[in-house]
Amino acid sequence: MYDIFTRIREGLEAKESRRIPTKTLLNLNPSSQACIDLSTNENMGTCLRQIWFNKNDFERTNTMPVNNISNLAGNWYEDWFVSELKNCGLYYNSSFPATDPQRLVKGIVDVALLNPVSSEIELGEVKSYDGSNYYGSQSVLGNKTIKPKPKDKHLLQAFRYSLIFKETIKVNNLFYVDRACSTWNKNKQFKIELNTINGISYPKISTVWNEEYYEYTDTRISDKGIYLAEETLLEYFGTNTVPPRDFIEEYSSAIIEEKYASKEIPDYLYTKHKRDPLNNPIGSSSCKYCPYSKGLCKTYEDSL
């Protein structure tokens, strides 16, 4: 029997390997958005050092094998969602540019739709996630006691687009499509608006929780914090200086105990670490999935 699935996988992997990075004019992409939390003065978005390495075409030193079909599927879920918007008569536009030339920001918005209730145009970002994964789905959907919330990386991207279009479009949406295709209630929508307090704009997020309308303002994220992060990053580019790392690759025992006590580290991860600390270190997930950790980043840290 000819193995069709293996042939398809080989074709998709070959397509990925042919994507050769090209040196272009510098632009910052909201899909890797940085933001300074004004209450802590710390970056809670994408690490400035990671963005700096990426824009300077440094070789990736932390490459992981692509085992998940969804990682090779590209924009299948986004394309399906946009197609269904067209079928419902809600589609307005898709894959259009969003730019802030003053700060060298350029990205592509997934979709714009026409709200039939308000008759206003709204933006939309489409993300897929694994609804069959307990921890992954709980972080997005919440449960009876944990409130649903979008992932920080996605919220930052959507909020940045909202800032770019704030003069003409009031609402952005984050749509999470369950790629496990389990049940419809594992697809999730978050409505995002600007909430301006004392001259600073924050994202106000609205969704449904326990069958009731629920909204909150995330004050960790702000227009001022985003602009500060972007301006700081541009200064590093201008002086050709490697930024300091924003996150910790391996936490000390004291930090682990502190984060476990505050419920920032789940039980299963903590237990696994305690059984074998050497082979199961705990650190920032930003470092774990950073393409420049496990080599390049540490080299620059040691040279400081």
C-alpha positions as CSV (number, residue, x, y, z in Angstrom):
1,M,0.0,0.0,0.0
2,Y,1.3,3.4,-0.9
3,D,1.5,5.6,2.2
4,I,-0.5,8.7,1.1
5,F,-0.3,10.4,4.5
6,T,3.5,10.2,4.7
7,R,3.7,11.7,1.2
8,I,1.5,14.6,2.2
9,R,3.5,15.2,5.4
10,E,6.8,15.1,3.4
11,G,5.3,17.7,1.0
12,L,4.2,20.0,3.7
13,E,7.6,19.7,5.5
14,A,9.5,20.4,2.3
15,K,7.3,23.5,1.7
16,E,8.3,24.7,5.2
17,S,12.0,24.1,4.6
18,R,11.9,26.2,1.4
19,R,10.9,29.3,3.3
20,I,14.2,31.2,3.2
21,P,14.3,34.4,5.3
22,T,15.2,37.5,3.4
23,K,16.7,40.7,4.6
24,T,14.1,43.4,4.4
25,L,13.5,46.9,5.8
26,L,12.9,46.7,9.5
27,N,9.3,46.5,10.6
28,L,7.7,45.3,13.9
29,N,4.9,42.8,13.6
30,P,2.0,42.7,16.1
31,S,2.1,38.9,16.0
32,S,5.2,39.3,18.1
33,Q,4.1,42.2,20.2
34,A,6.0,43.5,23.2
35,C,4.3,45.6,25.9
36,I,5.6,47.1,29.2
37,D,3.2,46.5,32.1
38,L,3.1,50.0,33.6
39,S,2.5,48.6,37.1
40,T,5.7,46.5,37.2
41,N,7.7,48.2,34.5
42,E,8.3,44.7,33.0
43,N,7.7,43.4,29.5
44,M,4.7,41.0,29.5
45,G,4.8,40.4,25.7
46,T,7.3,39.0,23.3
47,C,10.9,39.3,24.6
48,L,12.7,42.2,23.1
49,R,15.8,40.1,22.6
50,Q,13.9,37.5,20.7
51,I,12.5,40.2,18.3
52,W,16.0,41.7,17.9
53,F,17.5,38.3,17.0
54,N,14.7,37.6,14.5
55,K,14.9,41.0,12.8
56,N,18.7,40.6,12.5
57,D,18.3,37.2,10.9
58,F,20.2,35.3,13.6
59,E,20.2,31.5,13.2
60,R,17.7,29.7,15.4
61,T,19.2,27.5,18.0
62,N,16.1,26.0,19.6
63,T,14.3,24.1,16.8
64,M,11.7,21.6,17.6
65,P,10.4,18.8,15.4
66,V,7.1,19.5,13.8
67,N,4.9,16.6,15.0
68,N,1.5,18.3,15.1
69,I,-0.4,18.4,11.8
70,S,-1.9,21.7,12.8
71,N,1.6,23.3,12.8
72,L,1.9,22.4,9.1
73,A,-1.7,23.2,8.2
74,G,-1.0,26.9,7.9
75,N,-4.1,28.9,7.5
76,W,-6.6,26.1,7.0
77,Y,-8.7,27.1,10.1
78,E,-8.6,30.8,9.3
79,D,-9.6,30.1,5.7
80,W,-12.5,27.9,6.8
81,F,-13.7,30.6,9.2
82,V,-13.5,33.3,6.6
83,S,-15.3,31.1,4.1
84,E,-18.2,30.6,6.6
85,L,-18.4,34.4,7.2
86,K,-19.0,34.8,3.5
87,N,-21.7,32.1,3.5
88,C,-23.4,33.9,6.4
89,G,-23.2,37.2,4.7
90,L,-21.0,38.8,7.4
91,Y,-17.8,39.1,5.4
92,Y,-16.4,42.5,4.6
93,N,-12.6,42.0,3.9
94,S,-9.7,39.8,4.8
95,S,-5.9,39.7,4.9
96,F,-5.5,43.5,4.7
97,P,-2.5,45.6,6.1
98,A,-2.4,47.4,9.4
99,T,0.4,49.9,9.7
100,D,1.8,52.5,12.1
101,P,4.6,54.1,10.0
102,Q,5.8,56.3,12.9
103,R,6.8,53.2,14.9
104,L,7.6,51.0,11.9
105,V,4.7,48.6,12.7
106,K,3.2,46.5,10.0
107,G,0.9,43.5,10.2
108,I,-1.9,41.7,8.4
109,V,-5.4,41.6,9.9
110,D,-7.2,38.3,9.4
111,V,-10.7,39.5,8.7
112,A,-13.1,42.4,8.8
113,L,-16.8,41.6,9.3
114,L,-20.1,43.5,9.2
115,N,-22.0,43.3,12.5
116,P,-25.7,42.9,11.5
117,V,-26.9,44.3,14.8
118,S,-24.9,47.5,14.9
119,S,-24.3,47.7,11.2
120,E,-20.7,48.6,12.0
121,I,-17.5,47.0,10.6
122,E,-15.5,45.0,13.2
123,L,-12.0,43.5,13.0
124,G,-11.3,39.8,13.7
125,E,-8.3,37.6,14.5
126,V,-8.7,33.9,14.0
127,K,-6.7,31.5,16.2
128,S,-6.9,27.7,16.5
129,Y,-6.2,25.7,19.6
130,D,-6.5,22.1,20.8
131,G,-9.8,21.8,22.6
132,S,-9.1,18.2,23.5
133,N,-6.2,19.3,25.7
134,Y,-7.5,19.9,29.3
135,Y,-5.0,22.6,30.2
136,G,-5.0,24.2,26.8
137,S,-8.8,24.5,26.6
138,Q,-9.2,25.5,30.3
139,S,-6.8,28.5,29.8
140,V,-9.1,29.8,27.0
141,L,-12.6,28.6,28.0
142,G,-12.2,28.7,31.7
143,N,-14.6,26.6,33.9
144,K,-17.1,27.2,36.6
145,T,-14.5,29.0,38.9
146,I,-11.8,30.1,36.4
147,K,-12.8,33.0,34.1
148,P,-12.2,32.6,30.4
149,K,-9.5,34.7,28.9
150,P,-7.6,35.0,25.6
151,K,-3.9,34.2,25.5
152,D,-1.7,37.2,26.1
153,K,0.1,36.9,22.8
154,H,-3.2,37.0,20.9
155,L,-4.7,39.7,23.0
156,L,-1.6,41.9,22.4
157,Q,-1.8,41.4,18.7
158,A,-5.5,42.2,18.5
159,F,-5.2,45.2,20.8
160,R,-2.3,46.6,18.6
161,Y,-4.6,46.4,15.6
162,S,-7.3,48.1,17.5
163,L,-5.0,51.0,18.3
164,I,-4.1,51.3,14.6
165,F,-7.7,51.5,13.5
166,K,-9.1,53.3,16.6
167,E,-10.3,56.3,14.6
168,T,-12.6,54.2,12.4
169,I,-13.3,50.8,14.0
170,K,-14.5,50.4,17.6
171,V,-14.5,46.6,18.0
172,N,-12.0,43.8,17.4
173,N,-12.7,40.1,18.0
174,L,-10.6,37.1,18.9
175,F,-12.1,33.9,17.5
176,Y,-10.7,30.6,18.9
177,V,-11.5,27.6,16.6
178,D,-11.2,24.2,18.2
179,R,-9.1,22.2,15.8
180,A,-10.1,19.0,17.7
181,C,-13.6,19.7,16.3
182,S,-15.2,18.3,19.5
183,T,-18.2,20.4,20.2
184,W,-19.4,23.9,19.1
185,N,-19.1,25.2,22.7
186,K,-15.4,24.8,22.6
187,N,-15.1,27.6,20.0
188,K,-14.8,30.9,21.8
189,Q,-15.2,34.5,20.9
190,F,-13.8,37.5,22.8
191,K,-14.9,41.1,22.0
192,I,-12.2,43.7,22.5
193,E,-12.7,47.4,22.8
194,L,-10.6,50.3,24.0
195,N,-11.3,51.5,27.6
196,T,-9.6,54.9,28.2
197,I,-8.8,55.8,31.8
198,N,-6.9,59.0,32.6
199,G,-5.7,59.3,29.1
200,I,-4.4,55.8,28.8
201,S,-6.2,53.1,26.7
202,Y,-6.5,49.5,27.9
203,P,-8.3,46.5,26.3
204,K,-11.8,45.8,27.6
205,I,-12.6,42.2,27.0
206,S,-16.1,40.8,26.8
207,T,-17.2,37.2,26.5
208,V,-19.7,34.7,27.9
209,W,-18.9,32.9,31.2
210,N,-21.2,30.4,32.8
211,E,-23.9,31.4,30.3
212,E,-23.7,35.1,31.4
213,Y,-22.2,38.2,29.8
214,Y,-18.9,39.0,31.4
215,E,-16.4,41.8,30.8
216,Y,-13.2,43.0,32.4
217,T,-10.3,45.5,31.6
218,D,-6.8,44.1,31.4
219,T,-4.7,46.9,32.9
220,R,-1.4,45.1,32.3
221,I,-1.8,46.0,28.6
222,S,-2.0,49.6,27.5
223,D,-1.3,51.9,24.5
224,K,1.4,53.6,26.6
225,G,3.0,50.3,27.5
226,I,3.0,49.1,23.9
227,Y,4.5,52.4,22.5
228,L,7.2,52.3,25.3
229,A,8.2,48.8,24.3
230,E,8.3,49.6,20.6
231,E,10.4,52.8,21.2
232,T,12.8,51.0,23.4
233,L,13.2,48.2,20.8
234,L,13.9,50.7,18.1
235,E,16.6,52.3,20.2
236,Y,18.3,48.9,20.5
237,F,18.1,48.5,16.7
238,G,19.4,52.1,16.2
239,T,22.5,51.4,18.4
240,N,22.9,47.8,17.2
241,T,22.8,46.7,20.8
242,V,21.5,43.3,22.0
243,P,18.6,43.9,24.4
244,P,18.7,42.2,27.8
245,R,16.5,39.1,28.2
246,D,13.0,39.8,29.5
247,F,12.4,36.3,31.0
248,I,14.1,33.6,33.0
249,E,14.9,30.3,31.2
250,E,15.3,28.3,34.4
251,Y,13.8,29.5,37.7
252,S,15.7,29.2,41.0
253,S,14.2,26.9,43.7
254,A,13.0,30.0,45.6
255,I,11.1,31.4,42.6
256,I,9.6,28.0,41.8
257,E,8.2,27.7,45.4
258,E,6.9,31.2,45.2
259,K,5.2,30.7,41.9
260,Y,3.8,27.3,43.0
261,A,2.3,28.9,46.1
262,S,0.7,31.6,44.0
263,K,-0.8,28.9,41.6
264,E,1.3,30.1,38.7
265,I,2.9,26.6,38.4
266,P,0.4,23.7,38.0
267,D,0.6,20.7,40.3
268,Y,1.7,18.2,37.7
269,L,4.6,20.3,36.6
270,Y,5.7,21.0,40.1
271,T,5.6,17.3,41.1
272,K,7.5,16.3,38.0
273,H,10.2,18.9,38.8
274,K,10.5,17.8,42.5
275,R,11.0,14.2,41.4
276,D,13.9,15.0,39.1
277,P,14.9,18.7,39.2
278,L,17.9,18.3,36.9
279,N,15.9,16.8,34.0
280,N,12.7,18.7,34.6
281,P,13.7,22.4,35.1
282,I,10.9,25.0,35.3
283,G,11.2,28.4,33.6
284,S,9.4,30.9,31.6
285,S,7.3,29.4,28.7
286,S,8.5,32.3,26.6
287,C,12.1,30.9,26.9
288,K,11.0,27.3,26.4
289,Y,9.5,28.1,23.0
290,C,11.9,30.8,22.0
291,P,13.7,29.9,18.8
292,Y,16.9,31.5,20.1
293,S,17.1,29.8,23.6
294,K,19.3,26.8,24.3
295,G,22.4,28.4,22.7
296,L,22.3,31.8,21.2
297,C,20.6,33.7,24.0
298,K,22.8,32.1,26.7
299,T,25.9,32.9,24.7
300,Y,25.1,36.6,24.8
301,E,24.1,36.4,28.4
302,D,27.5,34.8,29.3
303,S,29.4,37.5,27.4
304,L,27.8,40.4,29.3
